[in-house]
Amino acid sequence: MRQSTGAASLAILGMFLASPVMAQVTPEEVWQSWQDLGESYGQTLAADQVAREGDTLVVTGLTSSMVQDGARIDGRIDEVRFRDLANGTVEVTMTETYTIDMTMPGEDGKTQEIALVLTQPGLNMIAGGSAAQTDYSYTAPSITVDMQIREDAVTLADVDSTLTGLTGTYVMETAGDASVLDSALAIDSMAFTVTAGDVINGATAVGTLAALKLGSAGNFLGVAAMENMVQALRDGFSADVDFSYGAGEFTIDAVNEGRATKVVATNETGHFRALMGQEALRYGAGGTGVSMVMTGADIPFPELKLTYGEASFDFLVPVMASEAPVDFTFVTRIVDLAISDEIWAMFDPTVALPRDPATVILDTKGKVRLTADLMDDAAMAAQGEDAPGEIHALDVTDLTIRFAGAELTGTGGVTFDNSDLVSFDGVPAPTGKFDLLIRGGNGLLDKLVTMGVVPQDQAMGARMMIAMFAKPGDGPDVLTSTLEFRDKGFYANGQRLK
């Protein structure tokens, strides 16, 4: 599914789930704001009837439609009631069940369809505020979402999910087509079931998650402004999403040509973060306390098991050209990764290597200056083979690698002279140093030679290379190294190598 199609479907969902955010003082103003908001998203709202019943404006047969990039999205709610609470706020209730249907072109001329049925008994929304800034709060005992995915009228998958214990707040400030959004949602738990294929080739996934939290903030400029993303960023578009969850578990039962495979997994926590704005683009995701066990007819062991304490990544990079260098970061962490003995035995049957959990951590930051906007296709094409920017500084705040009884750690940083591309063969000349420490490196190399993984002559060459860059440290099988760039040269432990 293309990104624009996904955005359109989210816009429809946002209209039906959160439209009351635009509520004003009277029910009529609330209903008008729904229509205005829909129009700003490129949607068309219509109703079979709009009529007053005392203190309540009743809208029956509400439909919403959108056509974008060949995709069509239609939604329908049988009835929506806007009740004036006589205190400057409006209560909004609606039919417990409503539908959303999406149709979009697929590959090879096929048509893809997604049919959603949402049920939300007991949903309560209270909206208030003013025309310029509107806020609302809502609660729901549960919301169920039944989704069917089809291609040319053939069902590919069914997804059923239930969210329980929902509470949320939503604040939106509008000025013309632009709007500033700040929202928060908490969900006690979520349960889901996904089925696809058939008994010969298919899969079923069942899972739960607890303590879900979703926060979002942004400055949105309307559909027309978003046609040119680069200009939208210059004009102040931004979006920030932060999603986290607690303990979860899921089971996958899959069948391939009648042969079954089962995966059971659990986790303690997880998170996802995305940020886009004029200053930077950021993505991050990760999980903690993860365990995964796989069994099946095609696995040559009773089971395969993998666990880790943490796995995550996070990066932040600029997206717009600038005169001065700006910050970037890149972090990746795999902590206490362990695999089952059956996997170890495939390449270490004699247990020559310690089977301690492995860890890889790389935490970096620095300064770069972009010479072209990364999201401007024309500007990027004009760069040809040239890099779209310059690196000015790089700091390694944590380098840690632990595996099979050996450990490598390091920290350091360098700055770069972009006016000198000669001293280091096209790389900006660096100035700075890195301090490294290796524990158990020679012992690991000896074990690899004994196992036959590393030939003796290659091990000798590796030791000679290590001797050029490292010196004995404090303790047995400990090596240290200081790698320094200065005076247009490269030094290892004070000895100039370039």
C-alpha positions as CSV (number, residue, x, y, z in Angstrom):
1,M,0.0,0.0,0.0
2,R,1.4,3.4,-0.9
3,Q,2.1,6.0,1.8
4,S,-0.5,8.4,0.6
5,T,-3.2,5.6,0.7
6,G,-2.2,4.8,4.2
7,A,-2.5,8.5,5.2
8,A,-5.9,8.7,3.6
9,S,-7.2,5.7,5.6
10,L,-5.8,7.2,8.8
11,A,-7.6,10.4,8.0
12,I,-10.9,8.6,7.7
13,L,-10.3,6.8,11.0
14,G,-9.4,10.1,12.6
15,M,-12.6,11.7,11.4
16,F,-14.8,9.0,12.9
17,L,-12.9,8.4,16.1
18,A,-11.7,11.8,16.9
19,S,-13.7,14.4,15.0
20,P,-15.3,15.8,18.1
21,V,-11.9,17.5,18.7
22,M,-13.3,20.3,16.6
23,A,-16.3,20.8,18.8
24,Q,-17.3,24.4,19.6
25,V,-20.0,25.8,21.8
26,T,-23.1,24.5,20.0
27,P,-24.0,21.2,18.4
28,E,-24.4,23.0,15.0
29,E,-20.9,24.4,15.2
30,V,-19.6,20.9,16.1
31,W,-21.2,19.4,13.0
32,Q,-20.0,22.2,10.8
33,S,-16.4,21.7,12.1
34,W,-16.6,18.0,11.2
35,Q,-17.4,19.0,7.6
36,D,-14.6,21.7,7.6
37,L,-12.1,19.3,9.0
38,G,-13.1,16.6,6.5
39,E,-12.7,19.0,3.6
40,S,-9.2,20.0,4.8
41,Y,-8.2,16.3,4.6
42,G,-9.7,16.0,1.1
43,Q,-12.8,14.1,2.3
44,T,-16.4,14.6,1.4
45,L,-18.9,14.3,4.2
46,A,-22.6,13.9,3.6
47,A,-25.7,13.0,5.6
48,D,-29.2,11.6,4.8
49,Q,-30.7,14.0,7.4
50,V,-29.6,16.6,9.9
51,A,-32.3,17.6,12.5
52,R,-32.6,19.1,15.9
53,E,-34.3,17.1,18.7
54,G,-34.4,19.3,21.7
55,D,-30.9,19.9,23.0
56,T,-29.4,17.4,20.5
57,L,-28.4,17.7,16.8
58,V,-29.0,14.3,15.2
59,V,-27.1,13.4,12.0
60,T,-28.3,10.2,10.4
61,G,-26.7,8.3,7.5
62,L,-23.3,10.0,7.8
63,T,-20.9,9.1,5.0
64,S,-17.4,10.1,4.3
65,S,-15.5,9.4,1.0
66,M,-12.0,10.2,-0.3
67,V,-10.3,9.5,-3.6
68,Q,-6.5,9.8,-3.7
69,D,-3.9,8.3,-6.0
70,G,-6.3,5.7,-7.3
71,A,-7.5,4.6,-3.9
72,R,-11.0,5.1,-2.6
73,I,-12.0,5.1,1.0
74,D,-15.6,5.2,2.2
75,G,-17.0,5.2,5.7
76,R,-20.4,5.2,7.2
77,I,-22.0,5.8,10.6
78,D,-25.7,5.3,10.9
79,E,-26.2,8.0,13.5
80,V,-24.3,10.7,15.4
81,R,-25.8,12.7,18.2
82,F,-24.3,16.1,19.3
83,R,-25.9,17.0,22.7
84,D,-25.5,20.5,24.2
85,L,-24.6,20.1,27.8
86,A,-25.4,23.8,28.5
87,N,-21.9,24.4,30.0
88,G,-19.9,25.2,26.9
89,T,-19.3,21.6,26.0
90,V,-20.9,19.1,23.7
91,E,-21.3,15.4,24.3
92,V,-20.9,13.3,21.1
93,T,-22.3,9.8,20.9
94,M,-22.7,7.6,17.8
95,T,-23.9,4.2,16.6
96,E,-21.9,1.5,18.3
97,T,-20.8,-0.1,15.0
98,Y,-19.6,1.6,11.8
99,T,-17.8,0.6,8.7
100,I,-14.8,1.7,6.6
101,D,-14.1,0.2,3.1
102,M,-10.9,0.9,1.2
103,T,-10.2,-0.1,-2.4
104,M,-6.9,0.5,-4.1
105,P,-5.0,-0.7,-7.2
106,G,-2.7,-3.6,-6.6
107,E,0.1,-5.2,-8.6
108,D,-0.6,-6.8,-12.1
109,G,-3.9,-4.9,-12.4
110,K,-5.4,-6.6,-9.4
111,T,-7.7,-4.8,-7.0
112,Q,-7.0,-4.8,-3.2
113,E,-9.8,-4.3,-0.7
114,I,-9.8,-3.7,3.0
115,A,-13.1,-3.9,4.9
116,L,-13.2,-2.6,8.5
117,V,-16.0,-3.0,11.0
118,L,-15.5,-1.1,14.3
119,T,-17.6,-1.6,17.4
120,Q,-17.3,0.8,20.4
121,P,-20.0,0.2,23.0
122,G,-20.1,2.8,25.8
123,L,-17.8,5.3,24.0
124,N,-18.1,8.7,25.7
125,M,-16.7,11.9,24.3
126,I,-16.9,15.4,25.8
127,A,-15.7,18.2,23.6
128,G,-15.3,21.9,24.4
129,G,-13.1,24.9,23.9
130,S,-13.3,27.6,21.3
131,A,-13.2,28.0,17.5
132,A,-9.4,28.6,17.7
133,Q,-8.5,25.9,20.2
134,T,-10.6,22.8,21.0
135,D,-10.0,20.1,23.4
136,Y,-11.8,16.9,24.3
137,S,-11.5,13.8,26.5
138,Y,-12.9,10.4,25.9
139,T,-13.3,7.0,27.4
140,A,-14.3,3.6,26.1
141,P,-14.7,0.2,27.9
142,S,-13.6,-1.5,24.7
143,I,-13.3,-1.1,20.9
144,T,-13.2,-4.1,18.5
145,V,-11.8,-3.9,15.0
146,D,-12.6,-6.6,12.5
147,M,-10.6,-6.3,9.3
148,Q,-10.7,-8.4,6.1
149,I,-8.1,-8.1,3.4
150,R,-9.1,-9.2,-0.1
151,E,-7.6,-9.2,-3.6
152,D,-9.9,-9.5,-6.5
153,A,-12.6,-10.7,-4.1
154,V,-10.4,-13.5,-2.7
155,T,-9.8,-13.2,1.1
156,L,-6.1,-13.0,1.9
157,A,-6.3,-12.4,5.7
158,D,-8.7,-11.7,8.6
159,V,-7.6,-9.6,11.5
160,D,-9.7,-9.3,14.7
161,S,-8.5,-7.1,17.6
162,T,-10.0,-5.9,20.8
163,L,-8.8,-2.9,22.8
164,T,-10.0,-2.5,26.4
165,G,-9.8,0.3,28.9
166,L,-9.3,3.3,26.6
167,T,-8.8,6.9,28.0
168,G,-7.6,9.8,25.9
169,T,-7.3,13.5,25.5
170,Y,-7.0,15.6,22.3
171,V,-6.3,19.3,21.8
172,M,-6.3,20.9,18.4
173,E,-5.7,24.6,17.5
174,T,-6.7,25.7,14.1
175,A,-5.9,28.6,11.9
176,G,-7.2,28.3,8.3
177,D,-6.0,25.1,6.8
178,A,-3.2,24.7,9.4
179,S,-3.8,22.9,12.7
180,V,-1.6,22.2,15.8
181,L,-2.3,18.8,17.4
182,D,-1.5,17.4,20.8
183,S,-3.0,14.0,21.9
184,A,-2.5,11.2,24.4
185,L,-4.1,7.8,24.5
186,A,-3.8,5.0,27.1
187,I,-5.1,1.4,26.5
188,D,-5.1,-1.2,29.3
189,S,-4.7,-4.1,26.9
190,M,-5.0,-5.3,23.4
191,A,-5.8,-8.8,22.0
192,F,-5.5,-9.8,18.4
193,T,-6.0,-12.8,16.0
194,V,-4.7,-12.9,12.5
195,T,-5.5,-15.7,10.0
196,A,-4.3,-16.1,6.5
197,G,-4.2,-18.8,3.9
198,D,-5.7,-22.3,4.4
199,V,-4.8,-25.6,6.1
200,I,-2.2,-26.5,3.5
201,N,-0.5,-23.1,3.3
202,G,-1.5,-20.6,5.9
203,A,-0.9,-19.2,9.3
204,T,-2.7,-18.1,12.5
205,A,-1.2,-15.5,14.9
206,V,-2.7,-14.9,18.4
207,G,-1.4,-12.3,20.8
208,T,-1.9,-9.8,23.6
209,L,-0.2,-6.6,24.7
210,A,-0.6,-4.6,27.9
211,A,-0.2,-1.0,29.0
212,L,-0.2,0.6,25.6
213,K,0.4,4.4,25.4
214,L,0.4,6.6,22.3
215,G,1.3,10.3,22.3
216,S,1.3,12.5,19.2
217,A,2.0,16.1,18.5
218,G,2.3,18.1,15.3
219,N,1.7,21.1,13.1
220,F,-0.3,20.1,10.0
221,L,-0.8,22.4,7.0
222,G,-3.7,20.7,5.0
223,V,-3.8,18.4,2.0
224,A,-2.7,20.9,-0.6
225,A,0.3,22.0,1.3
226,M,1.5,18.4,1.8
227,E,1.8,17.9,-2.0
228,N,5.3,19.4,-1.7
229,M,6.9,17.9,1.3
230,V,10.0,20.1,1.1
231,Q,8.0,23.3,1.1
232,A,5.7,22.0,3.8
233,L,8.8,21.4,6.0
234,R,10.0,24.9,5.3
235,D,6.5,26.2,6.2
236,G,6.6,24.5,9.6
237,F,5.0,21.0,9.1
238,S,6.0,18.6,11.9
239,A,4.8,15.3,13.3
240,D,6.0,13.5,16.4
241,V,4.7,10.1,17.5
242,D,5.7,8.2,20.6
243,F,4.3,4.7,21.1
244,S,5.1,2.2,24.0
245,Y,3.7,-1.0,25.4
246,G,4.2,-3.4,28.3
247,A,4.2,-7.1,28.6
248,G,3.1,-9.1,25.6
249,E,3.0,-12.6,24.1
250,F,2.1,-14.1,20.8
251,T,1.9,-17.5,19.1
252,I,2.2,-18.2,15.4
253,D,1.1,-21.5,13.9
254,A,2.1,-21.8,10.3
255,V,1.7,-24.5,7.7
256,N,3.8,-24.8,4.5
257,E,2.7,-27.6,2.2
258,G,1.2,-29.3,5.1
259,R,4.3,-29.1,7.3
260,A,3.7,-27.2,10.6
261,T,5.9,-24.7,12.4
262,K,5.1,-23.0,15.7
263,V,6.6,-19.8,17.2
264,V,5.9,-18.7,20.7
265,A,7.3,-15.3,21.9
266,T,7.0,-13.0,24.9
267,N,8.3,-9.6,25.8
268,E,8.5,-7.2,28.7
269,T,8.3,-3.8,27.0
270,G,8.6,-2.2,23.6
271,H,8.5,1.2,22.0
272,F,8.5,3.1,18.7
273,R,9.3,6.7,18.1
274,A,9.1,8.8,14.9
275,L,9.7,12.5,14.4
276,M,9.7,14.6,11.2
277,G,10.2,18.3,11.1
278,Q,12.3,21.1,9.6
279,E,15.1,20.4,12.1
280,A,15.4,16.6,11.7
281,L,14.1,13.2,10.9
282,R,14.1,10.6,13.7
283,Y,13.2,6.9,14.0
284,G,13.6,4.6,16.9
285,A,12.3,1.3,18.0
286,G,13.1,-1.5,20.4
287,G,12.1,-4.1,22.9
288,T,13.2,-5.6,26.2
289,G,13.0,-9.0,27.8
290,V,12.3,-10.9,24.6
291,S,12.1,-14.7,24.4
292,M,11.3,-16.7,21.2
293,V,10.9,-20.4,20.8
294,M,10.4,-22.2,17.5
295,T,9.4,-25.8,16.8
296,G,8.5,-27.5,13.6
297,A,8.8,-30.4,11.2
298,D,11.5,-28.7,9.2
299,I,13.7,-27.8,12.3
300,P,16.4,-30.5,13.0
301,F,16.1,-30.0,16.7
302,P,13.4,-30.3,19.3
303,E,13.3,-26.5,19.5
304,L,15.2,-23.4,18.7
305,K,15.3,-20.7,21.4
306,L,16.5,-17.1,21.3
307,T,16.4,-14.5,24.1
308,Y,17.8,-11.0,24.6
309,G,17.6,-8.4,27.3
310,E,17.3,-5.5,24.9
311,A,17.4,-4.8,21.2
312,S,16.9,-1.3,19.9
313,F,18.0,1.4,17.5
314,D,17.6,5.1,17.2
315,F,18.8,7.7,14.7
316,L,18.4,11.4,14.2
317,V,19.5,13.1,11.0
318,P,18.9,16.5,9.5
319,V,16.7,16.7,6.4
320,M,17.2,20.4,5.2
321,A,20.3,22.1,3.9
322,S,22.0,24.5,6.3
323,E,24.8,27.0,6.6
324,A,26.1,25.6,9.9
325,P,26.7,22.0,11.0
326,V,23.8,20.4,13.0
327,D,23.5,17.4,15.3
328,F,23.0,13.7,14.2
329,T,22.9,10.6,16.3
330,F,22.9,6.8,15.7
331,V,22.5,4.2,18.4
332,T,22.0,0.5,18.2
333,R,21.9,-1.9,21.1
334,I,21.7,-5.7,21.3
335,V,22.2,-6.7,24.9
336,D,22.5,-10.2,26.3
337,L,21.6,-12.1,23.2
338,A,21.5,-15.9,23.8
339,I,20.7,-18.8,21.6
340,S,19.9,-22.4,22.4
341,D,22.6,-25.0,22.8
342,E,21.3,-26.8,19.7
343,I,22.3,-23.9,17.5
344,W,25.7,-23.6,19.2
345,A,26.3,-27.3,18.6
346,M,26.1,-26.7,14.8
347,F,29.4,-24.9,14.8
348,D,30.9,-25.7,18.2
349,P,30.1,-29.3,19.0
350,T,33.0,-29.7,21.5
351,V,31.9,-26.6,23.6
352,A,35.3,-24.9,23.0
353,L,33.7,-21.5,23.2
354,P,32.1,-19.9,26.3
355,R,28.4,-19.6,25.6
356,D,27.8,-16.4,27.5
357,P,25.2,-14.0,26.1
358,A,26.5,-11.7,23.4
359,T,26.2,-7.9,23.4
360,V,26.8,-5.3,20.7
361,I,26.4,-1.6,21.5
362,L,27.3,1.3,19.3
363,D,26.4,4.8,20.5
364,T,27.5,7.7,18.3
365,K,26.7,11.4,17.8
366,G,28.2,14.2,15.7
367,K,27.8,17.2,13.5
368,V,26.9,17.3,9.8
369,R,26.1,20.0,7.3
370,L,23.7,19.2,4.4
371,T,24.3,21.0,1.1
372,A,21.0,19.8,-0.3
373,D,17.5,19.0,1.1
374,L,17.3,15.2,1.4
375,M,13.6,15.1,0.4
376,D,14.0,17.3,-2.6
377,D,14.4,14.9,-5.5
378,A,15.6,17.5,-8.0
379,A,18.3,18.8,-5.6
380,M,19.4,15.3,-4.8
381,A,19.6,14.4,-8.5
382,A,21.7,17.6,-9.1
383,Q,24.3,16.2,-6.6
384,G,25.2,13.4,-9.0
385,E,27.7,11.2,-7.3
386,D,28.7,13.9,-4.8
387,A,27.7,13.5,-1.2
388,P,24.8,15.7,-0.2
389,G,26.6,17.0,2.8
390,E,29.7,17.2,4.9
391,I,30.6,15.5,8.2
392,H,32.2,17.8,10.7
393,A,32.4,15.7,13.9
394,L,32.0,12.2,15.1
395,D,31.9,11.0,18.7
396,V,31.7,7.4,19.8
397,T,30.4,7.5,23.4
398,D,30.1,3.7,23.7
399,L,31.5,0.9,21.7
400,T,30.9,-2.5,23.4
401,I,31.2,-6.0,21.8
402,R,31.1,-9.1,24.0
403,F,31.1,-12.6,22.5
404,A,32.4,-16.0,23.5
405,G,34.5,-14.7,26.5
406,A,36.1,-11.8,24.6
407,E,35.3,-8.1,25.0
408,L,36.0,-5.0,23.0
409,T,35.2,-1.5,24.4
410,G,36.0,1.9,23.2
411,T,35.3,5.6,23.3
412,G,36.6,8.7,21.5
413,G,35.9,11.3,18.9
414,V,37.3,13.2,15.9
415,T,36.6,16.5,14.0
416,F,37.0,16.8,10.3
417,D,38.6,19.4,8.1
418,N,36.4,19.5,5.0
419,S,38.9,21.8,3.2
420,D,41.5,19.0,3.2
421,L,40.4,16.1,1.0
422,V,43.9,15.1,0.0
423,S,45.7,13.9,3.2
424,F,43.3,10.9,3.6
425,D,42.5,10.1,0.0
426,G,39.2,12.0,-0.4
427,V,38.1,11.8,3.2
428,P,38.0,15.1,5.2
429,A,41.1,15.2,7.3
430,P,40.3,14.0,10.9
431,T,41.7,15.3,14.2
432,G,41.1,13.4,17.4
433,K,41.6,10.0,19.0
434,F,39.9,6.7,20.0
435,D,40.8,4.6,23.1
436,L,40.2,0.8,22.7
437,L,40.5,-2.1,25.1
438,I,40.4,-5.8,24.3
439,R,40.0,-8.5,26.9
440,G,40.3,-12.2,26.0
441,G,41.1,-11.6,22.3
442,N,44.0,-13.9,22.1
443,G,42.2,-16.6,24.0
444,L,39.3,-16.4,21.5
445,L,41.7,-16.5,18.6
446,D,43.3,-19.6,20.0
447,K,40.0,-21.4,20.4
448,L,39.0,-20.5,16.8
449,V,42.3,-22.0,15.6
450,T,41.6,-25.2,17.7
451,M,38.1,-25.5,16.2
452,G,39.5,-25.1,12.7
453,V,37.5,-22.0,12.0
454,V,40.7,-19.9,11.5
455,P,43.8,-21.4,9.9
456,Q,47.0,-21.1,11.8
457,D,48.7,-18.9,9.2
458,Q,45.8,-16.4,9.2
459,A,45.8,-16.3,13.0
460,M,49.6,-15.5,12.9
461,G,48.9,-12.7,10.5
462,A,46.1,-11.4,12.7
463,R,48.4,-11.4,15.8
464,M,51.0,-9.4,13.9
465,M,48.4,-6.9,12.8
466,I,47.2,-6.6,16.4
467,A,50.7,-6.0,17.6
468,M,51.0,-3.0,15.3
469,F,48.0,-1.3,16.8
470,A,47.8,-2.6,20.4
471,K,50.0,-3.0,23.5
472,P,49.7,-5.1,26.6
473,G,47.3,-3.8,29.2
474,D,46.7,-4.3,32.9
475,G,46.1,-8.0,33.3
476,P,46.5,-11.3,31.4
477,D,45.2,-11.3,27.8
478,V,44.4,-7.5,28.0
479,L,45.4,-5.2,25.1
480,T,44.9,-1.4,24.9
481,S,45.2,0.9,21.9
482,T,45.1,4.6,21.3
483,L,44.4,5.5,17.7
484,E,45.0,9.1,17.1
485,F,44.7,11.5,14.1
486,R,46.8,14.6,14.3
487,D,49.1,16.7,12.1
488,K,47.6,15.2,8.9
489,G,48.8,11.7,10.1
490,F,47.6,8.6,11.8
491,Y,49.2,7.3,15.0
492,A,48.8,4.0,17.0
493,N,50.0,4.3,20.6
494,G,52.2,7.2,19.6
495,Q,53.8,5.5,16.6
496,R,53.0,7.2,13.2
497,L,51.6,4.7,10.7
498,K,50.6,7.3,8.1
